[in-house]
Every structure is written in C-alpha cells, then in structure tokens.
Amino acid sequence: MEIALAYVKSETQVLYHHFGESSNPSAERAQCFDLDQLADKNLNGVFLPKEFLSSELLLERLEKTASHAPIKTIERETLSSEDFDRLPAETAKKLTKSTYNTWVLQNNLSLMENIFPISQHLKSLWPNDRTTFFEELWHLLKLNLGATNLKIAYNHLRKAEKENEKNQLIRVVVEGVNKPNPTENKELGEALFKHYENQFGSNFELESFDEATSQITILASINASPVIIMAEVFEFGKLQHALLKGLFDGVQLEL
C-alpha cells in the first residue's frame, strides 16, 4: 500500500512525504511545498500541530483537503517536523491506520444519519447523469471505506450521434486518490467484467477482502447494471458493510 502524508510546517509551508515501494533514496525524505500546492497532491492524511489551530486563514486553506483526507492535530513533542522528515514507512502506515479508524467512523456515522437524502439524491442522478452519479458514489465510498486507492468499473451507454447508428455499450473506470477521474477503459473494463461475469447476484456483495494486501473487491448491481468496486483499505467491518448495503439498496429505482 502506497501512502502520502503531509505535515504543516508553518502557516505557508508543508512537508510532503510519499511512502511507496520505490528504491530511490530521495524518496525516503520529505519534500517542502507551499501550502497552496497541497490540494494538487495525492494525499492520505495531514498532521497539524495544535499551535496552528488559532490560524483561521490556515484552517480555511485546509478545508478542501479535509473533504477527502483526515487532518489530525498533534503536539510537536509527539511528532516534530524533523521526525516527520525521516519517518519510516512502517511507522507512517501505523499512524495513517490509527488516524483513518477515527475518520472513517465519523464518516460512517454521518452516512448513517443522512442515508435517506443521500440515496434519494443519487437515485435522481441515475437516469440522466450517470457520470456525476458515479463520481459522487466514488467520493462516498472513499470516505466510508477509508480507501487509499479506489476504482469503480461500470457499463455506460454512449448515445449514437447519427440516426442510422445504435447506442454503444462502453466500459468506464472511475479511479483516483483524491478525486474521481472517469475514463473509458475498454481493456481493463472488459477484463474485469469477464473475470466476474455471472457473479452479480445482489445489490451489494463483498467478493473478497485480503487483510495482508489490504485489497478489497465488492460486486454490486444498480438497477440490474453490474458494478465492480476495487480498493485498498485498512479495515472493513460489519458497520461499513451494513451501511453500504443500505446505500446500494436505497439507490435502486422502483419497478
């Protein structure tokens, strides 16, 4: 699992640390960026020293980041900028997991409180704006799974441009780290749907979750249209399963 974290160094600068499988020695140290550049970075969490909580301008600039990644306040004695600069990958993963656990629970409770209006909103998008439907679904799944990486594959009809042409079925894959990026991906889409064909039996079903690799696969059906969800998550519990099943049950159109 690749992880990218940030540490607020000052009111204008952040340290950015990417933890992956790279053997490049330079990847072992954090990079310093202007705070405004943070929104364009792949990110799984931000550490915010408590001394900056009184800075309204700083908190306002972090609002966009807070919509897709947890922000954890800390004491500098607990984690200084120097510590963060040389943070080992295994320690980073443990810190991220503990931060995600609290963040995901908050997101789950929010979904629980608002599941009916959210379901109705998504249901209204389905007939006329399939792309927006899946972009918003991607964001909901990211928040409530605590996904560090997330892909959704689905079928979409491309409307014919000429009278003598037929509508064309295409495979769309929505993926990303911070925000959804839907693209027509025939090769990946065809491979995924062929692999899981004849396995779409319910609105929401956990196909597999490998705790060792953090890989989860969910097979869903929305109004008889198959959907494949693949993500990297730290945990997947009964509350998440029940909530997401309720969400997928709620977006089905009445026959």
C-alpha positions, 0 to 999 in steps of 0.5 A: 500500500502506497501512502502520502502524508503531509505535515504543516510546517508553518502557516505557508509551508508543508512537508510532503512525504510519499511512502511507496515501494520505490528504491530511490533514496530521495524518496525516503525524505520529505519534500517542502511545498507551499501550502497552496500546492497541497490540494494538487497532491495525492494525499492520505492524511495531514498532521497539524500541530495544535499551535496552528489551530488559532490560524483561521486563514490556515484552517480555511486553506485546509478545508478542501483537503479535509473533504477527502483526507483526515487532518489530525492535530498533534503536539510537536513533542509527539511528532516534530517536523524533523521526525516527520522528515525521516519517518519510516514507512512502517511507522507512517502506515501505523499512524495513517491506520490509527488516524483513518479508524477515527475518520472513517467512523465519523464518516460512517456515522454521518452516512448513517444519519443522512442515508435517506437524502443521500440515496434519494439524491443519487437515485435522481442522478441515475437516469440522466447523469450517470457520470456525476452519479458515479463520481459522487458514489466514488467520493462516498465510498472513499470516505466510508471505506477509508480507501487509499486507492479506489476504482469503480468499473461500470457499463455506460451507454454512449448515445449514437450521434447519427440516426442510422447508428445504435447506442454503444455499450462502453466500459468506464473506470472511475479511479483516483486518490483524491478525486474521481477521474472517469475514463473509458477503459475498454481493456481493463473494463472488459477484463474485469467484467469477464473475470466476474461475469455471472457473479452479480447476484445482489445489490451489494456483495463483498467478493473478497477482502485480503487483510495482508494486501489490504485489497478489497473487491465488492460486486454490486448491481444498480438497477440490474447494471453490474458494478465492480468496486476495487480498493485498498483499505485498512479495515472493513467491518460489519458497520461499513458493510451494513451501511453500504448495503443500505446505500446500494439498496436505497439507490435502486429505482422502483419497478 
